[in-house]
Amino acid sequence: MDTLFQDYGLWPIVIIGAGFIIAVAKSLVQPKTPRDWRALGGFAAFIVALFTEMYGFPLTIYLFSGWLTSKFPDINFFAHNSGHLLETLFGWRANPHFGPFHVVSIVLIFYGFSLLSKSWKVLYQAQRAHVLAIAGPYARLRHPQYAAFIIIMIGFLVQWPTLLTALMFPVLVAMYARLARREERDAQRAFGGVWEAYARATPAWIPRFSVPSRLEQSKI
């Protein structure tokens, strides 16, 4: 068993890697409200589950090892690089870190963290000024901070899909959708018609790529 999982059991890397990702997210989000902590907590649980399988114990590969080895008998799925399952299943036989799925993953993760940083900065500036957040990413969609978490998780799923994180993902998306609805109800009570005009002009999740015109901004 020790020989079988020799590329895993790297628990210090699990702790350091997951801790680093969560710490970066926390520094960008700077949670203050229970809603902020819940958003960060769900993301943290996803990251812990991911790094546990990435470097600790490969539960998904272990559970599906019979099917995987029957389909790909020439591949050692308990070698660490084989954990990049999409690269393997779609026939990428070179270093998976240079494969198409890994490249897409890195782009999504970096974009997600960039969006997270920009979104929460605008949101907290608006909260301190007691105004509605409509600048930056909020000019293109109403919930960029939650969309950022979802994009980052998709990036990690593309890079290293696991059974547990795949099951967690739709649950967390539903949680962010509920948090977004509560946030909208609070904003509507606080800003009334200003919020309603903003909601009519700005999509909730699918971003608008055109910059709002001055006429549109004047109506908010």
Contacts in CASP RR format, 6 or more apart in sequence:
PFRMAT RR
TARGET T0000
AUTHOR 0000-0000-0000
METHOD contacts of the structure
MODEL  1
MDTLFQDYGLWPIVIIGAGFIIAVAKSLVQPKTPRDWRALGGFAAFIVAL
FTEMYGFPLTIYLFSGWLTSKFPDINFFAHNSGHLLETLFGWRANPHFGP
FHVVSIVLIFYGFSLLSKSWKVLYQAQRAHVLAIAGPYARLRHPQYAAFI
IIMIGFLVQWPTLLTALMFPVLVAMYARLARREERDAQRAFGGVWEAYAR
ATPAWIPRFSVPSRLEQSKI
4 78 0 8 1.000
5 57 0 8 1.000
5 58 0 8 1.000
5 78 0 8 1.000
6 78 0 8 1.000
7 78 0 8 1.000
7 79 0 8 1.000
7 80 0 8 1.000
8 55 0 8 1.000
8 56 0 8 1.000
8 57 0 8 1.000
8 58 0 8 1.000
8 78 0 8 1.000
8 80 0 8 1.000
9 55 0 8 1.000
9 56 0 8 1.000
9 57 0 8 1.000
10 55 0 8 1.000
10 56 0 8 1.000
11 55 0 8 1.000
11 56 0 8 1.000
13 51 0 8 1.000
13 55 0 8 1.000
13 56 0 8 1.000
14 51 0 8 1.000
14 52 0 8 1.000
14 54 0 8 1.000
14 55 0 8 1.000
14 56 0 8 1.000
17 51 0 8 1.000
18 44 0 8 1.000
18 47 0 8 1.000
18 48 0 8 1.000
18 50 0 8 1.000
18 51 0 8 1.000
18 52 0 8 1.000
19 47 0 8 1.000
21 47 0 8 1.000
21 51 0 8 1.000
22 40 0 8 1.000
22 43 0 8 1.000
22 44 0 8 1.000
22 47 0 8 1.000
22 48 0 8 1.000
24 113 0 8 1.000
25 40 0 8 1.000
25 43 0 8 1.000
25 44 0 8 1.000
25 113 0 8 1.000
25 116 0 8 1.000
25 149 0 8 1.000
26 40 0 8 1.000
28 113 0 8 1.000
28 116 0 8 1.000
28 117 0 8 1.000
28 120 0 8 1.000
29 36 0 8 1.000
29 39 0 8 1.000
29 40 0 8 1.000
29 116 0 8 1.000
29 120 0 8 1.000
29 145 0 8 1.000
30 36 0 8 1.000
30 120 0 8 1.000
30 124 0 8 1.000
31 37 0 8 1.000
31 39 0 8 1.000
31 40 0 8 1.000
35 179 0 8 1.000
35 182 0 8 1.000
35 183 0 8 1.000
38 175 0 8 1.000
38 179 0 8 1.000
39 145 0 8 1.000
39 146 0 8 1.000
39 149 0 8 1.000
39 176 0 8 1.000
39 179 0 8 1.000
42 172 0 8 1.000
42 175 0 8 1.000
43 149 0 8 1.000
43 152 0 8 1.000
43 153 0 8 1.000
43 172 0 8 1.000
45 168 0 8 1.000
46 153 0 8 1.000
46 156 0 8 1.000
46 165 0 8 1.000
46 168 0 8 1.000
46 169 0 8 1.000
46 172 0 8 1.000
47 156 0 8 1.000
49 162 0 8 1.000
49 164 0 8 1.000
49 165 0 8 1.000
49 168 0 8 1.000
50 156 0 8 1.000
50 160 0 8 1.000
50 162 0 8 1.000
50 165 0 8 1.000
53 59 0 8 1.000
53 60 0 8 1.000
53 160 0 8 1.000
53 162 0 8 1.000
53 164 0 8 1.000
53 165 0 8 1.000
54 83 0 8 1.000
54 160 0 8 1.000
54 162 0 8 1.000
58 78 0 8 1.000
58 83 0 8 1.000
59 162 0 8 1.000
59 163 0 8 1.000
59 164 0 8 1.000
60 85 0 8 1.000
60 161 0 8 1.000
60 162 0 8 1.000
60 163 0 8 1.000
60 164 0 8 1.000
61 68 0 8 1.000
61 77 0 8 1.000
61 78 0 8 1.000
61 82 0 8 1.000
61 83 0 8 1.000
61 85 0 8 1.000
63 163 0 8 1.000
64 163 0 8 1.000
65 77 0 8 1.000
65 78 0 8 1.000
68 75 0 8 1.000
68 77 0 8 1.000
69 75 0 8 1.000
69 77 0 8 1.000
72 88 0 8 1.000
75 82 0 8 1.000
75 88 0 8 1.000
76 82 0 8 1.000
77 83 0 8 1.000
77 88 0 8 1.000
81 95 0 8 1.000
81 96 0 8 1.000
81 97 0 8 1.000
82 88 0 8 1.000
83 96 0 8 1.000
83 160 0 8 1.000
84 96 0 8 1.000
84 97 0 8 1.000
84 101 0 8 1.000
84 102 0 8 1.000
84 159 0 8 1.000
84 160 0 8 1.000
85 160 0 8 1.000
85 161 0 8 1.000
86 101 0 8 1.000
86 158 0 8 1.000
86 161 0 8 1.000
87 96 0 8 1.000
87 99 0 8 1.000
87 100 0 8 1.000
87 101 0 8 1.000
87 102 0 8 1.000
88 96 0 8 1.000
90 101 0 8 1.000
92 99 0 8 1.000
92 100 0 8 1.000
92 101 0 8 1.000
96 102 0 8 1.000
101 158 0 8 1.000
101 159 0 8 1.000
102 159 0 8 1.000
104 155 0 8 1.000
104 158 0 8 1.000
105 155 0 8 1.000
105 156 0 8 1.000
105 158 0 8 1.000
105 159 0 8 1.000
106 159 0 8 1.000
108 151 0 8 1.000
108 152 0 8 1.000
108 154 0 8 1.000
108 155 0 8 1.000
108 158 0 8 1.000
109 152 0 8 1.000
109 155 0 8 1.000
109 156 0 8 1.000
109 159 0 8 1.000
111 151 0 8 1.000
112 148 0 8 1.000
112 151 0 8 1.000
112 152 0 8 1.000
113 148 0 8 1.000
113 152 0 8 1.000
115 137 0 8 1.000
115 144 0 8 1.000
115 147 0 8 1.000
115 148 0 8 1.000
115 151 0 8 1.000
116 145 0 8 1.000
116 148 0 8 1.000
116 149 0 8 1.000
116 152 0 8 1.000
118 136 0 8 1.000
118 137 0 8 1.000
118 144 0 8 1.000
119 136 0 8 1.000
119 137 0 8 1.000
119 138 0 8 1.000
119 144 0 8 1.000
119 145 0 8 1.000
119 148 0 8 1.000
120 145 0 8 1.000
122 133 0 8 1.000
122 135 0 8 1.000
122 136 0 8 1.000
122 137 0 8 1.000
122 138 0 8 1.000
123 133 0 8 1.000
123 138 0 8 1.000
123 145 0 8 1.000
125 133 0 8 1.000
126 132 0 8 1.000
126 133 0 8 1.000
126 134 0 8 1.000
126 135 0 8 1.000
127 133 0 8 1.000
132 187 0 8 1.000
132 191 0 8 1.000
132 194 0 8 1.000
132 195 0 8 1.000
132 198 0 8 1.000
132 220 0 8 1.000
134 198 0 8 1.000
134 202 0 8 1.000
134 217 0 8 1.000
134 220 0 8 1.000
137 144 0 8 1.000
137 207 0 8 1.000
138 144 0 8 1.000
138 202 0 8 1.000
139 202 0 8 1.000
139 208 0 8 1.000
139 211 0 8 1.000
139 212 0 8 1.000
140 202 0 8 1.000
140 203 0 8 1.000
140 207 0 8 1.000
140 208 0 8 1.000
140 209 0 8 1.000
141 147 0 8 1.000
141 202 0 8 1.000
141 203 0 8 1.000
141 204 0 8 1.000
141 205 0 8 1.000
141 206 0 8 1.000
141 207 0 8 1.000
141 208 0 8 1.000
142 180 0 8 1.000
142 184 0 8 1.000
142 198 0 8 1.000
142 199 0 8 1.000
142 202 0 8 1.000
142 203 0 8 1.000
142 204 0 8 1.000
142 205 0 8 1.000
143 176 0 8 1.000
143 180 0 8 1.000
143 183 0 8 1.000
143 204 0 8 1.000
143 205 0 8 1.000
144 207 0 8 1.000
146 176 0 8 1.000
146 177 0 8 1.000
146 179 0 8 1.000
146 180 0 8 1.000
147 205 0 8 1.000
147 207 0 8 1.000
149 172 0 8 1.000
149 176 0 8 1.000
150 172 0 8 1.000
150 173 0 8 1.000
150 176 0 8 1.000
153 165 0 8 1.000
153 169 0 8 1.000
153 172 0 8 1.000
154 169 0 8 1.000
156 165 0 8 1.000
157 165 0 8 1.000
157 166 0 8 1.000
157 169 0 8 1.000
180 204 0 8 1.000
184 195 0 8 1.000
184 199 0 8 1.000
187 195 0 8 1.000
188 195 0 8 1.000
188 196 0 8 1.000
188 199 0 8 1.000
191 198 0 8 1.000
194 220 0 8 1.000
197 219 0 8 1.000
197 220 0 8 1.000
198 220 0 8 1.000
201 212 0 8 1.000
201 216 0 8 1.000
201 219 0 8 1.000
201 220 0 8 1.000
202 208 0 8 1.000
202 212 0 8 1.000
END
